[in-house]
Structure formats: C-alpha cells, structure tokens
Amino acid sequence: MSGQTPRRAAQRPSRLSSLRRRAASPARSMALAALLAGSCDASDVIQDPSAGWTPMQPAADTRRVHVSSSTGSDANDGLTARSPKASIRAALELLRDGHPDWLLIKRGDEFPDGLGDWVHSGRSAAEPMVVTTFGADGERPIFHCRSGDGLTVHKKPVHDVAFVGLHLVAQSPDRDQSYGVSLLAPCTRVLIEDCKIERFCVNLRFQGQGGPHRDLKLRRSVIIDAFTVADCHAQGAYVEEVWGCLIEECVFDHNGWQADVPGAKATKFRHNIYIQGNTADVVIRGNVIARGGSHGLQARSGGDIRNNLFLGNAINLLVGLDVQNSGAVTATVIGNVILDGRNISDSEPRGWAAQFQCLALGEIAYNVAAHQTSGTQPASYAFDSTRGAGIHHVDFHHNVAYAWGAPLTLTGDRFDGLVLRDNQLQEFKGAALFCSTHAVGAIAGFSSRDNRFYSTAPENAWMLQSHQLMSVADWKTAVADSTSVTAQATYPAPKRTIADYDRSTGGSGSLESFLARARQQSQSNWNTHLVGSNAAAQFRANFGVVVPHP
C-alpha cells in the first residue's frame, strides 16, 4: 500500500546558514564554532534538540567517511563529501571499531542491498558511532533489500551506535522471514531515528540472544506495511528481552497484512508492535499506531504507555501478561486516544479498544476511546482477571468511552484493589455501559465512585452483571457506589473525527489522507500536527480531558 514516493526537487538552506540561525544553546554554539573554525565538515549532521531530535556532534578525533552511489568511486579516499566512496562495503572498511566515527551516506542516493551485519561500536554514550546522511537532497538514501535483510547485528555485540535518516525497503517479502532491522547479539545504547522501514516480513526485531539488549531507542521513524505470504508472523516491531526500550513519536501503519497482496492476510498473530513480557523499562509515547493486522500495541511487558494515537487496529491496545504463575506487570497508561477498531477478518470479528490483564500497581487515566464504527464485535475497556495473576491495585480514572458500542467489562473474580472512579461512560448505540461476569452483588476487590453514566438503552438495561440486565440505581446498590450519577456529558467537540482533524491540519479530510501524510514524516519534512502526542491532545480537548502532567 505504500509504494515509493516521488523525489522532491526543493532545496534546503545551506548547512552553515541553518547553523547560524539556530545556534542558541551552548552545545550548538560550540558545534557552530568548531564548524566555522574548520574542525568539522560542513556535511556533519548536528541535530536540533530544541526541535525534538537527538543531539549529536562529532568528537575531536571523529573520522568522517562519505559514500555516494551517484557521485562516488571506491578509488576515492572517502574522507570528504567531494571524494566519497561508491559502495557501502568500501566505506565500512574505513570505520574504526571503538571510535566515534561517522558514516555519511548521500541523501537521495539508492543502493541495491542493505547495510549488512553491523560489527562496529562507538567509544561511549557521549561519543557514539553515527551512521547518517549528507547532501542537500531532502530524501533519505534508499536501500533496496532485494533478497536480504536491511541491517542486522547477529555476529557480535555492539554498543553506542546511532542510525539516523535511512530508508530500508524490502523487495522479496514472500520469503519466510525478512528483517528491516534485526538486533540479536546483545546491543547497548543503540539509537534508530528518522528512519523509514517498510515491506519486510518483520520491519524491526529487537530480540536479545546470548544476553539482553540494554537501552534501545526507536524515535521519529516510519514503520509501515510489514507483510508476508509465508506461514509466519509479520510484525511492524517485535521486542523481546530488552532492558530499557523507548519507542517515541513514530508512525506504525498497516503492519502485518496487505489486502491487495494475495496470501498476505491479517491474522491474530500479526501486529503493529508486539512486546514480550521478558522486556523491562518500556516507554511507548507519542506514536501514531494504525491499522495493524491484529493488535496496534501488545505490551505484555507493561510499561509507560502515554499520549499515543491509535487508529483502526483490530485490537488497539493490550497490556499485561498471559502466563500462569508468572507474577504481574506494572503499567502506566495515560493520555492515549483510541479511534475505531476493525475486524481482523470476516471470520474473526473484533473492534476492541483496550484490554488489561495480569496487572499490578497500575494507573490507567485520561484516555479516550471513541467513534467505533468498523468492528462487528466491539469492546471498549476490558479487565480480564482470569489471565495470569489477575488484576491488583489498578486505579482506572478520568477516562472516556464515547459511542464505542460496548460496555466496560470485568471478567473473572480475581480483583484486588481495582478502582473505577471519575470516568465517563457515554454510549449512544443502545448498548450496556458496564458488564461483569461476577454474580450479582458486591464484586470483591472492586470499587466504583464518582463516575458518569449515560446510555440510549432502556434505563433497566444500562448495566449487565452475571447475564442480568439492571438499572444504574440497582447496580450502584449492589456494588456500594453512592456517588456515581446518570447524566449525559457535555463535551466541547465530541463528534470531531480523524477526517475533521486531517482537514483542519492541511489534509483532504480522511483517515487515508492523515496516514498518507504521516508516512512522509522525516527530519526534512516534519509536521507537528502528525505527531501522535499532538493529535491525541487535540482529541482529548474535544472531550474536555486534561492530563495534569502530560
């Protein structure tokens, strides 16, 4: 569904004039002074931290190795932008392991293969090795990975490396497994930023073998259209045995399946993001996560999941383990917006907003689930205590469910300290608002207070407990809730859709337009309206939801 985008002819301002304009911080002033003094090459990327990019600058002894498929020759020394190598292979021979060297790849160039198996490390966290770009073209260099992977770390552990501004495209997604980026040998402090990775079976695999990865960061990248026609699980990103994983301000769209490719069907095992439970210190924030084959984000690890925009995934969000006798995970799920949910297929109906299971010490707050129209088996917020260790000490507060077509659901009887407070369950499709499999009466380990309920269903069918419909008044008596009310909430703009948001920010006014624009995000073409945290903030404002500390 992506295809290759046409090259833009527009030229950016010179690097020197850009640096002069933006030399506000002390670090940037030092970098500018070094550049004007001649100790830095004009092609160095010195990213602007004030604009949200990871700051980086060469060290005093950095070796800059240039490569260009369009203007280079392997007979060149490769040490300046005027004498680049032509092949990645020749350029790699000049990098020094354990040094803060920079591999600079010309923007707009195309290469017939990937970067191969990476074996070079930087010196330290402050002086990493950097693989990035040079030149005036605004487009990332493209690696057409015909029969191989894009970038792997399989043979040797590496540390302190940054990959910035690359475009990896698979050419043979019908193979059993193909990877855009695959990190297996233990890696420490690896950054992937401003990259576009598309059409592999698995676009990203962070999977520790022989030891865990530590401190991996994926930022401001576009991860799209992972698929396969083989009998394996296509994923946008698969994360396992990583201690410290950040996924921030990325675009994940349509990973796991391709409707226009025979055999590349959606299944319940094909997702945008899958994070295994043996991963720790996970932060997922500010992303756009859309149209996954099954899950938008399956966070078995728990973690900090904040300010993301979920759009039309079959199961938008799942948090928690699914393994008996494994303990429970902690999670903070705050400020996310979930719009619509589709079926996996005609035989696998879905349309689910968020599921929570096997949790302990969790806070789920200030989230909005709204405008479910596609899935034929909708579920809004669901707590399943039958999985793993159950649900313990979870504070569910100040959340909105609006016209989702399904109740908030409690399943099982292993709750301990689950609090439902200050939420607004507003249903306009004639559905119940709350459903529990627990016998009618008090639910052990569960309490409710200060919620606002409204439904267009008959008043004696607003709540469902153990297959028995009842009024909110009867339910409140049963669960000892004396403060919740039945009232229709008034919101600033509850009916505004993603199409409205797209139109108001320069698009043609559709989900497809919004995501097409989001797929073009890059450092040279950055649109803050298309960042998940900013879009989510607008939809929270539509419902009057204010996060105290976003």
C-alpha positions as CSV (number, residue, x, y, z in Angstrom):
1,M,0.0,0.0,0.0
2,S,3.0,2.3,0.3
3,G,5.0,2.2,-2.9
4,Q,7.8,4.6,-3.4
5,T,7.2,8.3,-3.1
6,P,8.4,10.7,-5.8
7,R,11.6,12.7,-5.1
8,R,11.2,16.3,-4.2
9,A,13.3,18.8,-6.0
10,A,13.1,21.5,-3.3
11,Q,16.5,22.6,-1.9
12,R,17.0,23.3,1.7
13,P,19.1,26.3,3.1
14,S,22.8,25.7,3.4
15,R,24.0,23.9,6.5
16,L,26.1,26.9,7.5
17,S,23.2,29.4,7.3
18,S,21.0,26.9,9.1
19,L,23.5,26.5,11.9
20,R,24.0,30.3,12.3
21,R,20.2,30.8,12.7
22,R,19.8,28.0,15.3
23,A,23.0,28.4,17.4
24,A,21.1,29.2,20.6
25,S,22.1,26.6,23.0
26,P,25.7,26.3,24.4
27,A,26.1,22.9,22.8
28,R,25.0,24.2,19.4
29,S,27.2,27.3,19.8
30,M,30.2,25.0,20.4
31,A,29.4,22.9,17.4
32,L,29.0,26.1,15.2
33,A,32.3,27.5,16.4
34,A,34.0,24.2,15.6
35,L,32.5,24.1,12.2
36,L,33.4,27.7,11.3
37,A,37.0,27.0,12.7
38,G,37.3,24.1,10.2
39,S,37.4,21.3,12.7
40,C,34.0,19.9,11.5
41,D,33.0,19.1,7.9
42,A,30.0,21.1,6.6
43,S,28.2,17.8,5.9
44,D,28.0,16.9,9.6
45,V,24.5,16.5,11.0
46,I,24.2,18.5,14.2
47,Q,20.6,17.9,15.1
48,D,18.5,20.4,16.9
49,P,17.5,19.2,20.3
50,S,15.1,22.1,20.7
51,A,13.0,20.6,17.9
52,G,12.9,17.2,19.5
53,W,15.8,15.5,17.6
54,T,18.6,13.7,19.4
55,P,21.6,16.0,19.6
56,M,24.8,14.7,18.3
57,Q,28.1,16.1,17.1
58,P,31.5,14.7,16.1
59,A,34.3,14.3,18.6
60,A,37.8,15.8,18.1
61,D,39.1,12.6,16.5
62,T,36.0,11.6,14.5
63,R,36.7,10.1,11.1
64,R,34.1,11.1,8.6
65,V,33.6,8.5,5.9
66,H,31.4,9.5,2.9
67,V,29.6,7.3,0.4
68,S,27.6,8.1,-2.6
69,S,26.2,5.7,-5.2
70,S,25.6,8.5,-7.6
71,T,28.9,10.5,-7.5
72,G,31.3,8.3,-5.6
73,S,34.1,5.9,-6.6
74,D,35.7,3.2,-4.5
75,A,39.0,4.6,-5.7
76,N,38.3,7.8,-3.8
77,D,39.6,8.2,-0.2
78,G,36.0,8.7,1.1
79,L,37.1,11.2,3.7
80,T,35.3,14.3,2.3
81,A,32.0,15.0,0.6
82,R,33.9,15.8,-2.6
83,S,35.6,12.4,-2.7
84,P,33.1,9.8,-1.5
85,K,33.3,6.0,-1.8
86,A,30.7,4.5,-4.1
87,S,29.8,1.3,-2.1
88,I,28.8,0.7,1.5
89,R,31.3,-2.2,1.6
90,A,34.3,0.1,0.8
91,A,33.1,2.8,3.2
92,L,32.8,0.3,6.1
93,E,36.4,-0.7,5.7
94,L,37.4,2.8,6.8
95,L,35.4,2.8,10.1
96,R,37.3,2.1,13.3
97,D,35.7,-0.1,15.9
98,G,35.5,1.6,19.3
99,H,35.8,5.1,17.8
100,P,33.2,7.9,17.3
101,D,33.5,7.7,13.5
102,W,30.6,8.9,11.3
103,L,29.5,7.1,8.1
104,L,27.8,9.7,6.0
105,I,25.5,8.5,3.1
106,K,24.4,10.9,0.4
107,R,20.8,11.8,0.6
108,G,18.7,10.9,-2.4
109,D,21.0,8.1,-3.4
110,E,19.9,4.5,-4.0
111,F,21.7,1.3,-3.1
112,P,21.0,-2.3,-4.3
113,D,21.3,-4.0,-0.9
114,G,21.2,-3.4,2.8
115,L,23.9,-2.3,5.2
116,G,24.8,-5.9,6.1
117,D,25.7,-7.3,9.5
118,W,27.0,-4.4,11.7
119,V,30.0,-5.1,13.9
120,H,31.3,-1.6,14.8
121,S,30.8,0.2,18.1
122,G,31.3,3.8,19.2
123,R,33.5,4.9,22.1
124,S,30.9,5.7,24.7
125,A,27.4,7.1,25.2
126,A,28.8,10.6,24.8
127,E,30.8,9.7,21.7
128,P,28.8,7.1,19.7
129,M,29.5,5.9,16.2
130,V,27.0,7.6,13.8
131,V,25.5,6.4,10.5
132,T,23.7,9.3,8.9
133,T,23.5,11.4,5.8
134,F,25.0,14.3,3.9
135,G,24.0,16.5,1.0
136,A,21.2,18.9,0.1
137,D,18.6,16.5,-1.1
138,G,15.7,16.2,1.3
139,E,15.1,12.5,0.7
140,R,16.6,9.7,2.7
141,P,19.0,7.4,0.9
142,I,17.2,4.2,-0.1
143,F,18.4,0.7,0.4
144,H,16.6,-1.8,-1.9
145,C,17.0,-5.0,0.1
146,R,16.3,-7.5,-2.7
147,S,17.0,-10.9,-1.2
148,G,18.4,-10.0,2.2
149,D,17.8,-8.0,5.3
150,G,18.3,-4.3,5.8
151,L,20.5,-4.1,8.8
152,T,21.5,-6.9,11.3
153,V,23.6,-7.2,14.4
154,H,23.9,-11.0,14.6
155,K,27.6,-11.9,14.9
156,K,29.0,-9.5,17.5
157,P,27.6,-7.4,20.3
158,V,27.8,-3.6,19.6
159,H,27.3,-0.5,21.8
160,D,26.9,3.2,21.3
161,V,25.7,3.4,17.7
162,A,23.2,5.7,16.1
163,F,21.5,5.1,12.8
164,V,19.8,8.3,11.5
165,G,18.0,9.1,8.3
166,L,17.9,5.8,6.4
167,H,15.2,4.3,4.2
168,L,15.1,0.4,4.0
169,V,12.7,-1.2,1.6
170,A,12.2,-5.0,1.2
171,Q,11.9,-6.4,-2.4
172,S,11.1,-10.0,-1.5
173,P,8.5,-10.1,1.3
174,D,7.4,-13.6,0.2
175,R,10.4,-15.2,2.0
176,D,9.7,-17.0,5.2
177,Q,11.5,-14.2,7.2
178,S,13.0,-10.9,6.1
179,Y,14.0,-8.2,8.5
180,G,14.4,-4.5,8.1
181,V,16.5,-4.2,11.3
182,S,17.3,-7.2,13.3
183,L,19.3,-6.9,16.6
184,L,20.1,-10.3,18.1
185,A,23.6,-10.1,19.5
186,P,23.4,-8.1,22.8
187,C,23.4,-4.4,22.0
188,T,23.8,-1.5,24.3
189,R,22.7,2.1,23.6
190,V,21.6,1.8,20.0
191,L,19.5,4.6,18.5
192,I,17.4,4.4,15.4
193,E,16.0,7.8,14.5
194,D,14.4,9.4,11.4
195,C,14.4,6.1,9.5
196,K,11.8,4.7,7.2
197,I,11.4,0.9,7.1
198,E,8.8,-0.8,5.0
199,R,7.5,-4.1,3.5
200,F,9.7,-6.6,5.3
201,C,8.1,-9.6,7.0
202,V,9.3,-8.0,10.3
203,N,10.3,-4.4,9.9
204,L,12.1,-4.3,13.3
205,R,13.3,-7.1,15.6
206,F,14.9,-6.3,18.9
207,Q,15.5,-9.8,20.3
208,G,18.2,-10.5,22.8
209,Q,20.1,-13.7,22.2
210,G,23.0,-14.6,24.5
211,G,22.0,-11.8,26.8
212,P,19.6,-8.9,26.9
213,H,19.8,-5.7,24.9
214,R,20.1,-2.6,27.0
215,D,18.8,0.9,26.2
216,L,17.5,0.7,22.7
217,K,15.7,3.7,21.3
218,L,13.4,4.0,18.2
219,R,12.5,7.6,17.6
220,R,10.6,9.6,14.9
221,S,10.7,6.8,12.4
222,V,8.1,5.5,9.9
223,I,7.5,1.7,10.2
224,I,4.9,0.6,7.6
225,D,3.4,-2.3,5.6
226,A,5.2,-5.3,7.1
227,F,3.7,-8.4,5.5
228,T,4.4,-11.9,4.2
229,V,2.6,-14.5,2.2
230,A,4.5,-17.3,4.1
231,D,3.2,-19.0,7.2
232,C,4.9,-16.8,9.8
233,H,4.0,-13.8,11.9
234,A,4.6,-10.4,10.1
235,Q,5.2,-7.5,12.5
236,G,5.9,-3.9,12.5
237,A,8.2,-4.3,15.5
238,Y,8.9,-7.3,17.7
239,V,10.7,-6.7,21.0
240,E,12.0,-9.4,23.4
241,E,14.5,-9.4,26.2
242,V,15.3,-5.7,26.2
243,W,16.1,-3.8,29.4
244,G,15.2,-0.3,28.5
245,C,13.2,0.3,25.3
246,L,11.9,3.6,24.1
247,I,9.5,3.9,21.1
248,E,8.7,7.5,20.6
249,E,6.9,9.7,18.1
250,C,7.0,7.1,15.3
251,V,4.4,6.1,12.8
252,F,3.3,2.5,12.6
253,D,0.7,1.8,9.9
254,H,-0.7,-1.3,8.3
255,N,1.8,-3.7,9.6
256,G,1.1,-7.4,9.5
257,W,-1.0,-7.6,6.3
258,Q,-1.7,-6.3,2.8
259,A,-5.2,-6.5,1.5
260,D,-4.0,-6.1,-2.1
261,V,-1.4,-8.9,-2.0
262,P,-2.8,-12.5,-2.3
263,G,-2.0,-14.5,0.8
264,A,-0.8,-11.5,2.9
265,K,-3.9,-11.7,5.1
266,A,-4.4,-10.3,8.6
267,T,-4.3,-12.9,11.4
268,K,-4.5,-12.7,15.2
269,F,-0.7,-13.1,15.3
270,R,0.2,-10.1,13.0
271,H,0.6,-6.8,14.7
272,N,2.0,-3.3,14.6
273,I,4.0,-3.7,17.8
274,Y,4.5,-6.8,19.9
275,I,6.5,-6.5,23.2
276,Q,7.1,-9.7,25.1
277,G,6.8,-10.0,28.8
278,N,10.5,-10.6,29.4
279,T,11.2,-6.9,28.4
280,A,11.6,-4.3,31.1
281,D,11.6,-0.5,31.4
282,V,9.4,0.1,28.3
283,V,8.3,3.5,27.3
284,I,5.8,3.9,24.3
285,R,4.9,7.5,23.8
286,G,3.6,10.0,21.2
287,N,3.2,7.5,18.4
288,V,0.6,7.1,15.7
289,I,-0.3,3.4,15.7
290,A,-2.8,2.5,12.9
291,R,-4.5,-0.4,11.0
292,G,-2.5,-3.3,12.4
293,G,-3.3,-6.8,11.3
294,S,-4.5,-7.6,14.8
295,H,-3.0,-5.5,17.7
296,G,-1.9,-2.0,17.5
297,L,0.3,-2.5,20.6
298,Q,0.5,-5.7,22.5
299,A,2.5,-4.7,25.6
300,R,3.0,-7.9,27.5
301,S,5.7,-6.1,29.5
302,G,3.5,-3.4,30.8
303,G,5.5,-0.1,31.0
304,D,4.7,3.6,30.4
305,I,2.3,3.9,27.5
306,R,1.4,7.6,27.1
307,N,-0.1,10.1,24.6
308,N,-0.3,7.7,21.6
309,L,-3.0,7.9,18.9
310,F,-4.5,4.5,17.9
311,L,-6.5,4.4,14.7
312,G,-8.5,1.4,13.4
313,N,-6.5,-1.5,14.8
314,A,-8.5,-4.7,15.3
315,I,-7.3,-4.7,18.9
316,N,-5.9,-1.3,19.6
317,L,-4.1,-1.9,22.9
318,L,-3.4,-4.9,25.1
319,V,-1.4,-4.5,28.3
320,G,-0.3,-7.4,30.6
321,L,0.9,-10.9,30.7
322,D,-0.9,-14.1,29.8
323,V,1.1,-16.7,31.7
324,Q,0.1,-18.5,34.8
325,N,2.4,-18.3,37.9
326,S,4.5,-15.5,36.3
327,G,3.6,-12.7,38.6
328,A,2.2,-9.5,37.2
329,V,3.5,-6.4,35.4
330,T,3.1,-2.7,36.3
331,A,1.8,-0.3,33.8
332,T,1.0,3.4,33.4
333,V,-1.4,4.1,30.6
334,I,-2.2,7.8,30.4
335,G,-3.5,10.2,27.8
336,N,-3.9,7.8,24.9
337,V,-6.7,8.3,22.3
338,I,-8.3,5.3,20.5
339,L,-10.4,5.9,17.5
340,D,-12.3,3.0,15.9
341,G,-11.4,-0.7,15.7
342,R,-11.9,-3.0,12.7
343,N,-12.3,-6.8,12.3
344,I,-9.3,-9.0,11.7
345,S,-11.3,-10.7,9.0
346,D,-14.9,-11.7,8.4
347,S,-14.4,-14.9,10.4
348,E,-12.5,-13.1,13.3
349,P,-14.7,-10.1,14.3
350,R,-13.0,-7.5,16.6
351,G,-13.3,-3.8,17.2
352,W,-11.6,-3.6,20.6
353,A,-10.3,-0.5,22.3
354,A,-8.1,-1.6,25.2
355,Q,-7.6,-4.8,27.3
356,F,-5.8,-5.1,30.6
357,Q,-4.8,-8.4,32.3
358,C,-2.3,-9.7,34.8
359,L,-1.6,-6.2,36.2
360,A,-0.3,-4.9,39.5
361,L,0.2,-1.4,40.6
362,G,-1.3,0.2,37.5
363,E,-2.7,3.6,36.7
364,I,-5.0,3.9,33.6
365,A,-6.1,7.5,33.3
366,Y,-7.2,10.4,31.0
367,N,-7.6,8.0,28.0
368,V,-10.3,8.5,25.3
369,A,-11.9,5.6,23.3
370,A,-14.4,6.9,20.8
371,H,-16.1,6.6,17.4
372,Q,-16.1,2.8,16.9
373,T,-17.7,2.1,13.6
374,S,-15.9,-0.7,11.8
375,G,-15.6,-3.8,14.1
376,T,-18.6,-6.0,14.5
377,Q,-17.7,-7.4,18.0
378,P,-16.9,-4.1,19.8
379,A,-15.3,-4.0,23.3
380,S,-14.2,-0.7,24.9
381,Y,-12.2,-1.0,28.2
382,A,-11.9,-4.6,29.4
383,F,-10.3,-6.0,32.6
384,D,-9.7,-9.8,32.4
385,S,-8.7,-11.2,35.8
386,T,-8.7,-14.8,34.5
387,R,-5.3,-14.3,32.9
388,G,-2.1,-14.8,34.7
389,A,-2.1,-13.4,38.3
390,G,-5.2,-11.4,38.0
391,I,-5.8,-7.6,38.4
392,H,-4.3,-6.0,41.5
393,H,-4.2,-2.3,42.7
394,V,-5.2,-0.6,39.5
395,D,-6.6,2.9,39.5
396,F,-8.8,3.5,36.5
397,H,-9.8,7.1,36.5
398,H,-10.8,10.1,34.3
399,N,-11.2,8.0,31.2
400,V,-13.9,8.5,28.5
401,A,-15.7,5.9,26.5
402,Y,-17.9,7.6,23.9
403,A,-20.1,5.8,21.3
404,W,-17.9,2.7,21.2
405,G,-20.9,0.3,21.1
406,A,-19.8,-1.8,24.0
407,P,-19.6,-1.7,27.8
408,L,-16.6,-1.5,30.1
409,T,-16.1,-5.2,31.0
410,L,-14.9,-7.1,34.1
411,T,-14.2,-10.8,33.6
412,G,-13.4,-13.3,36.4
413,D,-13.2,-12.8,40.1
414,R,-9.5,-12.2,40.9
415,F,-9.6,-8.5,41.5
416,D,-7.8,-6.8,44.4
417,G,-7.9,-3.0,44.6
418,L,-9.4,-2.3,41.2
419,V,-10.9,1.3,41.4
420,L,-13.3,2.7,38.9
421,R,-13.6,6.5,39.6
422,D,-14.3,9.8,37.8
423,N,-14.8,8.2,34.4
424,Q,-17.4,9.0,31.8
425,L,-19.1,6.1,30.0
426,Q,-21.3,7.7,27.4
427,E,-22.9,5.3,25.0
428,F,-25.1,6.3,22.1
429,K,-25.6,2.9,20.4
430,G,-28.1,1.4,22.8
431,A,-25.5,-0.8,24.5
432,A,-25.0,-1.5,28.1
433,L,-22.4,0.6,29.9
434,F,-20.9,-2.0,32.3
435,C,-20.6,-5.8,32.2
436,S,-19.3,-8.2,34.8
437,T,-19.3,-12.0,34.9
438,H,-19.3,-11.8,38.7
439,A,-22.5,-12.8,40.5
440,V,-25.0,-10.0,41.1
441,G,-23.9,-8.1,44.2
442,A,-20.7,-6.7,45.6
443,I,-17.6,-7.5,43.5
444,A,-14.8,-8.5,45.7
445,G,-11.7,-6.3,45.2
446,F,-13.6,-3.8,43.0
447,S,-15.0,-0.3,43.9
448,S,-16.8,2.4,42.0
449,R,-17.3,6.1,42.7
450,D,-17.9,9.4,41.0
451,N,-18.5,8.1,37.5
452,R,-20.9,9.5,35.0
453,F,-23.0,7.0,33.0
454,Y,-25.3,7.6,30.1
455,S,-26.9,5.3,27.5
456,T,-29.7,5.4,24.9
457,A,-30.7,1.8,26.0
458,P,-33.7,1.4,28.2
459,E,-32.9,2.5,31.8
460,N,-33.3,-1.0,33.2
461,A,-30.7,-2.3,30.7
462,W,-27.8,0.1,31.3
463,M,-25.8,-2.4,33.4
464,L,-25.2,-6.1,33.0
465,Q,-23.9,-8.3,35.8
466,S,-23.8,-12.1,35.5
467,H,-26.1,-12.0,32.5
468,Q,-28.7,-9.9,34.4
469,L,-29.6,-6.5,33.0
470,M,-30.3,-3.8,35.6
471,S,-30.6,-0.1,36.1
472,V,-27.7,2.0,37.2
473,A,-29.5,2.6,40.6
474,D,-29.8,-1.1,41.2
475,W,-26.2,-1.7,40.2
476,K,-24.9,1.1,42.4
477,T,-26.7,-0.5,45.3
478,A,-25.2,-3.9,44.5
479,V,-21.6,-2.6,44.4
480,A,-22.0,0.0,47.2
481,D,-21.4,3.0,44.9
482,S,-23.2,6.1,46.4
483,T,-21.6,8.9,44.3
484,S,-21.8,8.0,40.6
485,V,-24.5,9.7,38.5
486,T,-26.6,9.0,35.4
487,A,-26.2,12.0,33.1
488,Q,-25.3,12.8,29.6
489,A,-21.9,14.6,29.5
490,T,-21.4,17.8,27.6
491,Y,-18.2,18.0,25.6
492,P,-16.6,20.7,23.5
493,A,-16.5,18.8,20.2
494,P,-17.2,15.1,20.7
495,K,-18.2,14.4,17.1
496,R,-15.0,15.6,15.5
497,T,-13.3,12.7,13.7
498,I,-9.9,12.0,12.4
499,A,-11.1,13.2,9.0
500,D,-12.0,16.5,10.6
501,Y,-8.6,16.7,12.2
502,D,-6.9,15.9,8.9
503,R,-8.8,18.6,7.1
504,S,-8.1,21.2,9.8
505,T,-4.3,20.5,9.6
506,G,-3.9,20.7,5.8
507,G,-5.2,17.3,4.5
508,S,-8.0,16.4,2.2
509,G,-10.2,15.2,5.1
510,S,-10.0,11.5,5.6
511,L,-8.2,8.8,7.6
512,E,-6.3,7.8,4.5
513,S,-5.1,11.4,3.9
514,F,-4.0,11.7,7.5
515,L,-2.0,8.5,7.4
516,A,-0.5,9.2,3.9
517,R,0.8,12.5,5.3
518,A,2.1,10.8,8.4
519,R,4.0,8.3,6.3
520,Q,6.0,11.2,4.9
521,Q,7.4,12.3,8.3
522,S,11.1,13.0,8.2
523,Q,13.6,15.5,9.7
524,S,13.4,17.5,6.4
525,N,9.6,17.2,6.3
526,W,8.5,17.3,9.9
527,N,4.8,18.2,10.7
528,T,4.0,18.6,14.3
529,H,0.3,18.1,13.6
530,L,1.0,14.5,12.6
531,V,2.8,13.6,15.8
532,G,0.8,11.2,17.9
533,S,1.0,13.2,21.1
534,N,-0.2,16.4,19.4
535,A,-3.1,14.7,17.7
536,A,-4.0,12.9,20.9
537,A,-4.0,16.2,22.8
538,Q,-6.5,17.6,20.3
539,F,-8.9,14.7,20.7
540,R,-8.6,14.8,24.5
541,A,-9.5,18.5,24.3
542,N,-12.5,17.6,22.2
543,F,-13.8,15.6,25.2
544,G,-12.6,18.1,27.8
545,V,-9.9,15.7,29.1
546,V,-7.0,17.5,30.7
547,V,-3.9,15.5,31.7
548,P,-2.3,17.2,34.8
549,H,1.2,16.3,33.7
550,P,1.2,15.2,30.0
